Amino acid sequence: MPRVSVLVPVLLMLSAAPTPSWAQVRASEVATISQTVDGTVLTVEYSRPRARGRSPIYGKEVTWGEVWTPGANWATTVEVSSDVTVNGHALPKGKYSVWMEVQPKEWTVIFDTTAKLFHTQHVKPDSSQVRFVVRPKKVKGPEVLAWTFPIVTSTGATLQMAWAGRSVSLDVRVPASAPVTMAAEQAGRYLGTYAFGWVPRDTAEVKPDSTIPQPDQWTLTYRDSMLIVAWHDTEEKDTWEAAMVRVGEDWFYPFWIEDGELFDTSPNMVAEFDVIDGRATGFVIRNKKDEVVGRGTRVD
């Protein structure tokens, strides 16, 4: 058999062999983290350097006064889908490269409008940048640089960078998808107490000799520039509070309150008030199919 006929199958097998997995390993792996807050999406893309026994990182590997991207390789980027504020500073909708000018006590956080930059392209002061000073905290570790959202609320989130004994926390505030507050003269027509009950889903379930359940009680008050409902459940013997968020003329959905903070909305549970001569006489609750599933009648 000719020698070439033996070599051809061998070469074909080698060319079809998969690339070894070690060829994909990078010193600083790429990561993405995203968080949605009231419809606004916050996204961080970065590479994650490891300390690898190097100490100290700050003042040596990252020298004092250096404008450093908190990541590796391509500059870390932050993208916001709406206009937000970061530590009280306006950050318009868009994608930014993120940098930090590192000093022993205070760091300057920089959001630059040019997102695609390599980590060695240290940005210089520019009028289009968002810049502010923070004081990093001393922490334990982590070995691998990490961006996280350790706190998320109904109005914003904490975006935190931590690595090698230091952390920086950024307070991000997002615009409300619907106004929670309203003027006192607008809220006045709804204030009072209402008897509320759920509409039976199947009339066959209501027997002639069945006991009619005692209605729940809705009490609407005006507090902290918000229309607040205290919903007393007579069966559960419990009371829940919610801010009524206006989504149309005399239409609201509840924004639930827990421990004094707004924490969740119910857009699939809409309260539609009947208003006569400037005063609400009652309301219905509609589900996402626009079906009436509950009714309330003013009693006070």
C-alpha positions as a printed Julia matrix, in Angstrom:
300×3 Matrix{Float64}:
   0.0    0.0    0.0
   1.39   3.47  -0.9
   2.51   5.47   2.14
   0.32   8.47   1.21
  -2.84   6.37   1.48
  -2.01   5.68   5.12
  -1.27   9.32   6.0
  -4.46  10.83   4.51
  -6.93   9.15   6.92
  -4.69  10.04   9.88
  -4.52  13.72   8.85
  -8.28  13.85   8.38
  -8.82  12.44  11.87
  -6.47  15.02  13.38
  -8.17  17.92  11.59
 -11.56  16.77  12.88
 -10.37  16.45  16.47
 -11.9   19.03  18.88
  -9.79  21.94  20.12
  -8.42  21.2   23.58
 -10.48  22.91  26.31
  -7.39  24.57  27.78
  -7.17  26.73  24.65
 -10.31  28.57  25.8
  -9.01  29.54  29.26
  -8.23  33.21  29.85
  -6.43  34.83  32.74
  -9.43  37.15  33.21
 -12.68  35.53  32.12
 -15.51  37.59  30.65
 -18.68  38.08  32.71
 -22.02  39.85  32.38
 -24.47  40.83  35.12
 -27.86  42.45  34.58
 -30.6   43.75  36.85
 -34.07  45.09  36.02
 -35.58  47.74  38.31
 -39.11  48.98  37.52
 -38.56  48.39  33.81
 -35.07  49.91  33.64
 -32.34  47.41  32.75
 -28.84  47.87  34.22
 -26.11  45.76  32.56
 -22.43  45.38  33.41
 -19.95  43.65  31.08
 -16.41  43.08  32.31
 -13.48  40.71  32.57
 -12.62  39.26  35.99
  -8.96  39.48  37.02
  -7.71  37.24  39.84
  -5.39  38.42  42.6
  -3.2   35.28  42.2
  -1.22  36.02  45.37
  -0.31  39.55  44.31
  -0.37  41.91  47.29
  -1.03  44.7   47.68
  -3.11  45.24  44.55
  -3.79  48.92  45.18
  -0.73  51.11  45.29
   1.36  48.47  43.53
  -0.41  46.51  40.77
  -2.86  49.41  40.4
  -0.67  52.4   41.19
  -1.84  55.46  43.1
  -3.21  58.07  40.72
  -3.79  55.53  37.94
  -7.01  55.76  35.95
  -7.95  52.08  36.02
 -10.9   50.18  34.59
 -12.3   47.92  37.34
 -11.85  44.77  35.32
  -9.33  43.66  32.69
  -8.74  43.48  28.94
 -11.48  45.62  27.35
 -12.78  48.34  29.64
 -15.68  47.45  31.92
 -18.96  48.83  30.58
 -22.24  49.84  32.21
 -25.36  50.18  30.08
 -28.63  51.74  31.31
 -31.87  51.46  29.31
 -33.32  54.68  30.81
 -32.0   57.95  32.18
 -30.86  57.23  35.77
 -28.84  58.83  38.52
 -25.7   57.34  40.06
 -24.77  58.7   43.49
 -27.01  61.65  42.69
 -25.37  62.4   39.32
 -27.45  62.21  36.12
 -26.44  59.38  33.8
 -28.39  59.5   30.5
 -29.57  56.35  28.78
 -26.68  54.63  26.98
 -23.54  52.54  27.31
 -20.38  53.76  29.07
 -16.89  52.55  29.83
 -16.18  52.7   33.58
 -12.94  53.91  35.16
 -11.69  54.69  38.65
  -8.85  57.04  39.52
  -7.34  55.28  42.51
  -5.91  57.19  45.49
  -5.11  55.97  49.04
  -8.33  57.39  50.57
 -10.63  58.57  47.8
 -11.34  57.26  44.32
 -12.88  59.15  41.4
 -15.5   57.15  39.5
 -15.64  58.0   35.79
 -18.31  57.08  33.23
 -16.97  57.79  29.74
 -19.24  57.98  26.69
 -16.79  55.92  24.61
 -17.67  52.37  25.57
 -15.23  50.35  23.44
 -11.78  51.04  24.88
  -8.9   48.75  25.82
  -7.82  48.82  29.46
  -4.53  50.56  28.6
  -6.35  53.48  26.93
  -6.65  55.42  30.2
  -9.24  58.16  29.68
  -8.47  61.81  30.39
 -10.92  64.39  31.84
 -13.62  65.36  29.35
 -16.76  67.5   29.67
 -18.96  64.62  28.46
 -17.9   62.37  31.34
 -19.79  61.77  34.56
 -17.27  62.03  37.41
 -17.66  61.91  41.19
 -15.65  60.97  44.27
 -16.28  57.94  46.51
 -14.56  56.47  49.53
 -13.85  52.74  49.06
 -14.46  50.37  51.96
 -12.05  47.77  53.27
 -13.38  44.24  52.81
 -12.1   40.68  52.93
 -11.18  39.51  49.41
 -12.58  38.62  46.99
  -9.91  36.75  45.02
 -11.74  37.36  41.73
 -13.03  40.85  40.89
 -16.82  40.93  41.09
 -19.59  43.35  40.14
 -22.87  42.63  41.96
 -26.27  44.09  42.83
 -26.42  43.33  46.58
 -29.42  45.62  47.18
 -32.45  46.02  44.9
 -35.49  48.16  45.76
 -38.54  49.38  43.87
 -36.78  52.64  42.99
 -33.17  51.61  42.41
 -30.27  49.32  43.23
 -26.79  49.26  44.72
 -24.15  48.38  42.13
 -21.0   47.17  43.87
 -17.47  46.42  42.69
 -15.24  44.4   45.05
 -11.75  43.01  44.65
  -8.64  42.34  46.71
  -9.66  44.06  49.93
 -11.6   47.05  48.57
 -15.2   47.66  47.52
 -17.02  50.59  45.94
 -20.82  50.88  46.11
 -22.79  52.99  43.63
 -26.37  54.09  44.36
 -28.4   53.82  41.12
 -31.86  55.42  41.04
 -34.31  54.71  38.2
 -37.36  56.65  36.96
 -40.76  55.4   38.1
 -42.72  53.62  35.36
 -45.9   55.18  36.81
 -46.24  58.12  39.23
 -46.7   56.95  42.81
 -47.4   60.4   44.25
 -50.41  62.59  43.51
 -51.76  65.98  44.58
 -54.01  66.16  47.65
 -56.9   67.68  45.67
 -56.77  64.73  43.24
 -56.7   62.14  46.03
 -59.61  63.71  47.92
 -62.35  62.15  45.79
 -61.27  58.62  46.75
 -60.73  59.03  50.51
 -63.01  57.02  52.79
 -64.01  53.47  53.68
 -65.38  50.83  51.32
 -66.87  47.38  51.86
 -65.17  44.95  49.47
 -65.9   41.39  48.33
 -64.73  39.02  45.61
 -67.15  38.11  42.82
 -67.86  34.32  42.85
 -66.11  32.69  39.9
 -68.79  30.0   39.59
 -72.37  30.84  40.62
 -73.01  27.11  41.09
 -70.72  27.25  44.08
 -73.08  29.7   45.86
 -75.75  27.63  47.61
 -79.04  29.16  48.84
 -78.34  28.22  52.46
 -74.67  29.27  52.39
 -73.48  31.97  54.75
 -72.59  35.22  53.03
 -69.02  36.07  54.04
 -68.42  39.33  55.84
 -66.94  41.84  53.39
 -63.37  43.05  53.62
 -62.73  46.71  54.36
 -60.74  49.15  52.24
 -59.78  52.42  53.9
 -58.19  55.03  51.64
 -56.15  57.83  53.19
 -53.67  60.43  51.93
 -50.14  60.12  53.36
 -46.68  61.18  52.2
 -48.2   62.6   48.99
 -49.61  59.15  48.15
 -53.08  57.64  48.04
 -52.81  54.75  50.51
 -55.21  51.84  50.9
 -55.34  49.77  54.09
 -56.95  46.47  53.08
 -58.39  44.59  56.06
 -59.05  40.94  55.26
 -61.84  39.77  57.58
 -61.21  36.07  56.9
 -57.45  36.19  57.41
 -57.77  38.86  60.11
 -54.87  40.73  58.59
 -54.29  44.15  57.03
 -52.11  45.04  54.05
 -51.13  48.47  52.83
 -50.52  49.65  49.29
 -49.93  52.92  47.46
 -52.49  53.34  44.67
 -50.59  54.0   41.43
 -52.64  55.84  38.83
 -52.63  54.19  35.39
 -55.63  56.01  33.9
 -58.57  58.25  34.73
 -59.86  56.79  38.05
 -57.86  53.6   37.4
 -55.18  52.39  39.82
 -53.09  49.38  40.64
 -51.71  48.72  44.14
 -48.0   49.13  44.93
 -47.64  47.04  48.07
 -45.9   48.42  51.15
 -43.81  46.27  53.48
 -41.84  47.56  56.48
 -42.57  51.09  55.33
 -41.15  50.59  51.82
 -42.75  50.07  48.43
 -41.79  46.58  47.34
 -44.04  45.16  44.6
 -46.75  46.16  42.15
 -49.87  44.36  40.97
 -50.47  45.52  37.39
 -52.78  42.52  36.83
 -55.1   43.74  39.6
 -56.59  47.08  38.57
 -59.05  49.1   40.67
 -61.52  51.16  38.59
 -63.42  53.74  40.66
 -66.91  55.07  39.92
 -66.93  58.84  40.53
 -70.14  60.88  40.73
 -70.07  64.65  41.3
 -66.4   64.52  42.23
 -66.73  61.73  44.82
 -66.0   58.01  44.41
 -69.02  55.85  45.21
 -67.33  52.5   44.73
 -64.95  50.51  42.56
 -64.45  47.23  40.76
 -61.33  45.07  40.56
 -60.42  43.82  37.09
 -57.93  41.09  36.23
 -55.58  41.0   33.23
 -58.44  39.67  31.07
 -60.48  42.77  31.97
 -62.92  40.59  33.93
 -64.57  42.03  37.05
 -63.4   39.85  39.93
 -64.23  42.1   42.93
 -66.48  45.01  43.94
 -66.24  47.73  46.58
 -68.98  50.06  47.83
 -68.43  53.24  49.82
 -69.71  53.0   53.4
 -68.15  56.19  54.76
